[in-house]
């Protein structure tokens, strides 16, 4: 049970659902050819989750001293799980994820794709051990990896199956995945900054150089507000370009994505105490889920529009 808490099952579930939605809401109803069988796709999800879980564990191992200040009641390493055991789980999950990735890459005839799993695993380790302490770099890296968890489905399932005949439709679908990946990147970047505001005391004690430490809590909160407004503008612009002729999609986006984002920015503008930032962080997670859930509506519209 302690190991399960260590890998952050809710975050892993969100990653898994994102990939499932890409495969079965976007790809299966629309594309003419794919590379992954159902078993192959399941293995891709497992590989992604193993590497992500390993990244969560190694991050907690390096953050023990910081977490004793930021969230003393939630520290697991050294209390519920020994550091040696946690390291073994990290190694086992990472090796399993990379191994499955190597197998899948060869199975679809793209052995070079195995490097993706190796690079992602290495970046998660470097993030936990070093990059987290560098101003904004760690936030951008983690957000980029979250976006990659969506793109990797397209890379493995769409790219190897592209032919001259299906190129137009395949690329049209991949552009939608790219838009969702950008949405996930922006929301996760904002959430990482919000978490930095929450954790400012422990991060400062741990020698990290996060945005709230570098420019102050108030300026960082203002930046969160600005990024939230920018994300709203991006969503509305995407609606105008691609969804304006689907009333159902427009209503969904306005009510379940733009509406909650507007609520988020209003709360961000006046956020002061730790409870405010916990609310903002949880709200972003809900908005991300609502966003990816909208993929199920795409079979109802003309995707190539």
C-alpha positions as CSV (number, residue, x, y, z in Angstrom):
1,X,0.0,0.0,0.0
2,X,2.8,2.4,0.8
3,X,4.5,1.7,-2.6
4,X,1.2,2.4,-4.2
5,X,1.0,5.8,-2.6
6,X,4.6,6.5,-3.6
7,X,3.9,6.1,-7.3
8,X,1.0,8.6,-7.2
9,X,-1.8,6.3,-8.6
10,X,-4.2,9.2,-9.4
11,X,-1.6,10.9,-11.7
12,X,-0.8,7.5,-13.3
13,X,-4.5,6.9,-13.9
14,X,-4.8,10.3,-15.6
15,X,-1.9,9.3,-17.9
16,X,-3.4,6.0,-18.7
17,X,-6.8,7.5,-19.4
18,X,-5.2,10.1,-21.7
19,X,-3.6,7.4,-23.8
20,X,-6.7,5.2,-23.8
21,X,-8.8,8.2,-25.0
22,X,-6.3,9.0,-27.8
23,X,-6.4,5.4,-29.0
24,X,-10.1,4.6,-28.7
25,X,-11.7,8.0,-29.0
26,X,-9.5,9.6,-31.8
27,X,-7.6,6.8,-33.6
28,X,-9.9,3.8,-33.7
29,X,-13.0,5.6,-35.2
30,X,-11.0,7.7,-37.7
31,X,-7.7,6.3,-38.9
32,X,-7.5,3.8,-41.8
33,X,-4.4,2.0,-40.5
34,X,-2.6,1.6,-37.2
35,X,0.6,-0.1,-36.1
36,X,-0.3,-1.3,-32.6
37,X,-2.6,-4.2,-31.9
38,X,-4.7,-4.0,-28.7
39,X,-2.0,-6.0,-26.9
40,X,0.7,-3.7,-28.3
41,X,-1.2,-0.6,-27.1
42,X,-1.7,-2.1,-23.6
43,X,2.1,-2.7,-23.5
44,X,2.7,0.9,-24.5
45,X,0.5,2.1,-21.6
46,X,2.2,-0.2,-19.2
47,X,5.7,1.0,-20.3
48,X,4.6,4.6,-19.9
49,X,3.1,4.0,-16.4
50,X,6.2,2.0,-15.3
51,X,8.6,4.8,-16.3
52,X,6.3,7.5,-14.8
53,X,6.0,5.5,-11.6
54,X,9.7,5.1,-11.4
55,X,10.1,8.9,-11.9
56,X,7.7,9.6,-9.0
57,X,9.7,7.3,-6.7
58,X,13.1,8.7,-7.5
59,X,11.7,12.2,-7.1
60,X,10.4,11.4,-3.6
61,X,13.8,9.8,-2.7
62,X,15.6,13.0,-3.6
63,X,12.9,15.2,-2.0
64,X,12.8,13.6,1.5
65,X,14.3,16.6,3.3
66,X,12.2,19.1,1.4
67,X,9.0,17.1,1.9
68,X,9.6,16.9,5.7
69,X,9.0,20.7,5.7
70,X,6.4,21.0,2.9
71,X,4.2,18.0,3.7
72,X,5.5,16.2,6.8
73,X,2.4,14.0,7.2
74,X,2.8,12.6,3.7
75,X,6.5,11.6,3.7
76,X,6.8,7.9,3.0
77,X,10.5,7.4,2.3
78,X,12.2,6.5,5.6
79,X,8.9,6.0,7.4
80,X,6.6,3.6,5.5
81,X,9.1,2.6,2.8
82,X,12.8,2.2,3.3
83,X,15.1,4.1,0.9
84,X,16.8,0.9,-0.3
85,X,13.4,-0.7,-1.1
86,X,12.2,2.4,-2.9
87,X,15.4,2.4,-5.0
88,X,14.8,-1.2,-5.9
89,X,11.3,-0.4,-7.0
90,X,12.6,2.6,-9.0
91,X,15.1,0.4,-10.8
92,X,12.7,-2.4,-11.4
93,X,9.9,-0.2,-12.8
94,X,12.3,1.8,-15.0
95,X,14.0,-1.3,-16.4
96,X,10.6,-2.9,-17.1
97,X,9.3,0.2,-18.8
98,X,12.4,0.6,-21.0
99,X,12.4,-3.2,-21.8
100,X,8.8,-3.1,-22.9
101,X,9.6,0.0,-25.0
102,X,12.5,-1.8,-26.6
103,X,10.2,-4.7,-27.5
104,X,7.4,-2.5,-28.9
105,X,9.9,-0.5,-31.0
106,X,11.2,-3.6,-32.7
107,X,7.7,-5.0,-33.1
108,X,6.6,-2.0,-35.2
109,X,9.8,-2.0,-37.2
110,X,11.1,1.2,-35.6
111,X,13.9,0.1,-33.3
112,X,15.2,3.7,-32.9
113,X,12.0,4.5,-31.0
114,X,13.4,2.6,-28.1
115,X,15.7,5.6,-27.4
116,X,12.6,7.6,-26.4
117,X,12.0,5.4,-23.3
118,X,15.7,5.6,-22.4
119,X,15.9,9.4,-22.8
120,X,12.6,9.9,-20.9
121,X,13.8,7.7,-18.0
122,X,17.1,9.5,-17.9
123,X,15.4,12.9,-17.9
124,X,13.2,11.9,-15.0
125,X,16.3,10.9,-13.0
126,X,18.2,14.1,-13.9
127,X,15.1,16.2,-13.1
128,X,14.9,14.6,-9.6
129,X,18.6,14.9,-8.9
130,X,19.5,18.2,-10.5
131,X,17.2,20.0,-12.9
132,X,14.4,20.6,-10.4
133,X,16.6,23.2,-8.7
134,X,17.1,25.2,-11.8
135,X,14.8,28.1,-12.4
136,X,11.8,27.1,-14.6
137,X,13.8,24.4,-16.4
138,X,12.4,21.6,-14.2
139,X,8.8,22.9,-14.7
140,X,9.2,22.9,-18.5
141,X,10.8,19.5,-18.5
142,X,8.0,17.8,-16.5
143,X,5.3,19.5,-18.6
144,X,7.0,18.4,-21.8
145,X,7.1,14.8,-20.6
146,X,3.4,15.0,-19.8
147,X,2.7,16.2,-23.3
148,X,4.9,13.4,-24.6
149,X,2.7,10.8,-22.9
150,X,0.1,11.8,-25.4
151,X,2.3,12.2,-28.5
152,X,4.0,8.8,-28.0
153,X,0.7,7.1,-28.8
154,X,0.7,8.8,-32.2
155,X,4.4,8.1,-32.8
156,X,3.9,4.4,-32.2
157,X,0.4,3.9,-33.6
158,X,0.1,6.4,-36.5
159,X,3.5,7.2,-37.8
160,X,4.7,3.7,-38.9
161,X,1.3,3.2,-40.6
162,X,1.3,6.3,-42.8
163,X,1.2,5.7,-46.5
164,X,0.7,8.0,-49.5
165,X,-3.0,7.1,-49.6
166,X,-3.8,7.8,-45.9
167,X,-1.3,10.5,-45.2
168,X,-3.8,13.3,-45.2
169,X,-6.2,11.7,-42.7
170,X,-3.5,10.3,-40.5
171,X,-1.8,13.7,-40.2
172,X,-5.1,15.4,-39.5
173,X,-5.6,13.1,-36.5
174,X,-2.1,13.6,-35.3
175,X,-2.6,17.4,-35.4
176,X,-5.5,17.0,-32.9
177,X,-3.2,14.9,-30.6
178,X,-0.7,17.7,-30.9
179,X,-3.3,20.3,-29.8
180,X,-4.2,18.2,-26.8
181,X,-0.5,17.7,-26.0
182,X,-0.1,21.5,-26.0
183,X,-3.1,21.9,-23.8
184,X,-1.7,19.3,-21.4
185,X,1.7,21.1,-21.5
186,X,0.2,24.4,-20.6
187,X,-2.0,23.1,-17.8
188,X,0.8,21.1,-16.3
189,X,3.2,24.0,-16.5
190,X,0.8,26.2,-14.6
191,X,0.2,23.4,-12.0
192,X,4.0,22.9,-11.5
193,X,4.3,26.6,-10.8
194,X,1.3,26.5,-8.4
195,X,3.0,23.6,-6.6
196,X,6.2,25.6,-6.3
197,X,4.3,28.3,-4.6
198,X,2.8,25.8,-2.2
199,X,6.3,24.3,-1.5
200,X,8.3,27.5,-1.3
201,X,9.5,27.0,2.3
202,X,10.8,23.5,1.9
203,X,12.3,24.3,-1.6
204,X,14.1,27.3,-0.1
205,X,15.5,25.1,2.7
206,X,16.6,22.5,0.1
207,X,18.5,25.0,-2.0
208,X,16.2,25.0,-5.0
209,X,15.8,28.1,-7.2
210,X,12.1,28.0,-8.1
211,X,10.1,30.9,-9.5
212,X,8.5,31.9,-6.2
213,X,12.0,31.9,-4.6
214,X,13.5,33.9,-7.4
215,X,10.8,36.5,-8.0
216,X,8.6,36.2,-5.0
217,X,5.2,34.6,-4.3
218,X,3.1,37.6,-5.4
219,X,4.8,38.0,-8.8
220,X,4.6,34.2,-9.4
221,X,0.9,34.2,-8.6
222,X,0.5,37.0,-11.1
223,X,2.3,34.8,-13.7
224,X,0.0,31.9,-12.9
225,X,-3.0,34.3,-13.6
226,X,-1.4,35.4,-16.9
227,X,-0.6,31.8,-18.0
228,X,-4.2,30.9,-17.2
229,X,-5.6,33.7,-19.4
230,X,-3.2,32.7,-22.2
231,X,-4.5,29.1,-22.0
232,X,-8.1,30.4,-22.2
233,X,-7.1,32.4,-25.3
234,X,-5.5,29.3,-26.9
235,X,-8.6,27.2,-26.2
236,X,-11.0,29.8,-27.6
237,X,-8.8,30.3,-30.7
238,X,-8.7,26.5,-31.3
239,X,-12.5,26.4,-31.0
240,X,-12.8,29.3,-33.5
241,X,-10.5,27.5,-36.0
242,X,-11.7,23.9,-35.7
243,X,-14.9,23.5,-33.7
244,X,-17.2,26.4,-34.6
245,X,-19.4,24.3,-36.8
246,X,-20.1,21.7,-34.1
247,X,-22.6,23.1,-31.5
248,X,-22.0,20.1,-29.2
249,X,-18.2,20.7,-29.1
250,X,-18.6,24.4,-28.6
251,X,-21.0,23.9,-25.7
252,X,-18.7,21.3,-24.1
253,X,-15.6,23.4,-24.4
254,X,-17.3,26.6,-23.2
255,X,-19.0,24.9,-20.2
256,X,-16.5,22.3,-19.1
257,X,-13.1,23.8,-20.2
258,X,-13.3,27.6,-20.6
259,X,-15.7,28.0,-17.7
260,X,-13.6,26.2,-15.2
261,X,-10.5,28.0,-16.6
262,X,-12.2,31.3,-16.0
263,X,-13.0,30.3,-12.4
264,X,-9.4,29.2,-12.1
265,X,-8.0,32.6,-13.1
266,X,-10.4,34.5,-10.9
267,X,-9.2,32.4,-7.9
268,X,-5.6,32.7,-8.9
269,X,-5.8,36.5,-8.9
270,X,-6.8,36.5,-5.3
271,X,-4.9,33.5,-4.1
272,X,-3.0,34.1,-0.8
273,X,-3.0,31.2,1.6
274,X,-1.9,27.6,1.1
275,X,-5.5,26.3,0.9
276,X,-6.0,28.6,-2.2
277,X,-3.1,27.0,-4.0
278,X,-4.2,23.5,-3.1
279,X,-7.5,24.3,-4.6
280,X,-5.9,25.7,-7.8
281,X,-3.7,22.6,-8.2
282,X,-6.7,20.3,-7.8
283,X,-8.8,22.4,-10.1
284,X,-6.1,22.2,-12.9
285,X,-6.1,18.4,-12.6
286,X,-9.9,18.3,-13.0
287,X,-9.7,20.7,-16.0
288,X,-7.1,18.5,-17.6
289,X,-9.4,15.4,-17.2
290,X,-12.4,17.3,-18.6
291,X,-10.2,18.5,-21.5
292,X,-9.0,15.0,-22.6
293,X,-12.5,13.6,-22.1
294,X,-13.6,15.9,-25.0
295,X,-11.8,13.5,-27.4
296,X,-14.9,11.3,-27.3
297,X,-16.8,13.9,-29.1
298,X,-14.5,14.0,-32.1
299,X,-16.1,11.1,-34.0
300,X,-19.2,13.2,-34.1
301,X,-17.6,15.9,-36.2
302,X,-15.6,16.2,-39.4
303,X,-12.0,15.8,-38.1
304,X,-10.4,16.8,-41.4
305,X,-12.1,20.1,-41.3
